[in-house]
């Protein structure tokens, strides 16, 4: 922006675009990192649960990482769900994720090059989705300033 004459034509888009447009533009630079995070989460689930998700997609916005996974319930979890035991399956998953927090956070820290300050996991069943949410100490390495 030219201080003497106000915003120029090159500044018009920057001044009027909503925040989510900038987020989408900068998200492209994280493609390989997002894929690495998704692969790491699927791999950890497969290694420690014995069965991994069938799909995963990760998102990075500022210093937040959000991974969504589909599928991956074990046969015993599916059986419990058929008998209405959603609460039991969710509680087990959350307890197990608490036990795995260090391993899971280390994987994301290694990929992003940042310290993971906190982490939370959640699962829902209709539709079946697992969510891994991470808060980093700052945006991942290689991020352009906003």
ABEGO torsion letter per residue (X at the ends): XBAAAEBBAAAAAAAABBAAAAAAAAAAAAAAAAAAAAAAAAAAAAAAAGBBBABBBBBBBEABBBBBBBEGBBAAAAAAAAAGAAAAAAAAAAAAAAAAAAAAAAAAAAAAGBBBABBBBBBBAOBBBBBBBBBBABBBBGBBBX
